Amino acid sequence: MSARSLFLFLLIVCLPVSAWSEIARVKKVSGDAWVERAGQRVEAKPGVTLEQRDVLVTGTGRLSVTFIDNSRFSAGPNSRVSLERFEFDATTHEGAFETRLERGSLAVVSGQIAKQTPDAMKLRTPTSILGVRGTRFIVEVPQ
């Protein structure tokens, strides 16, 4: 193996997971739901990959998502959830996770990021910031 090939191999293998674009996958959808990405609307259906800065939107439907750190979200009807920042190192389980619930409801089960670093997961609403410390909770923002 040449030095260049070895360098490229090590670069790819050693990149943290956050360098890849996929941070989560849609697991379950019922009713009207979609993902807004870079000004485009993508139909939400099981298996759709999610990226940092995607916005989860539900009309009459519901949407469930599993992140690569095993965090889980379930957005209720008429919700809008922005995935603002997601960084995760699969080896150390360290990272940062920031989400904004603009409207609707969101049920959360935190994953490895919050367990490893208690202050690393934050959920913002129009009136508050929640620091998640390895737990389950539901947040509702009235419209």
Sequence and secondary structure as in RCSB ss.txt:
>XXXX:A:sequence
MSARSLFLFLLIVCLPVSAWSEIARVKKVSGDAWVERAGQRVEAKPGVTLEQRDVLVTGTGRLSVTFIDNSRFSA
GPNSRVSLERFEFDATTHEGAFETRLERGSLAVVSGQIAKQTPDAMKLRTPTSILGVRGTRFIVEVPQ
>XXXX:A:secstr
  HHHHHHHHHHHHS GGGSSEEEEEEEEESSEEEEETTEEEE  TT EEETT EEEESSSEEEEEETTS EEEE
 TT EEEEEEEEE TTT  EEEEEEEEEEEEEEE  HHHHHSTTSEEEE SS EEEE S EEEEEE  
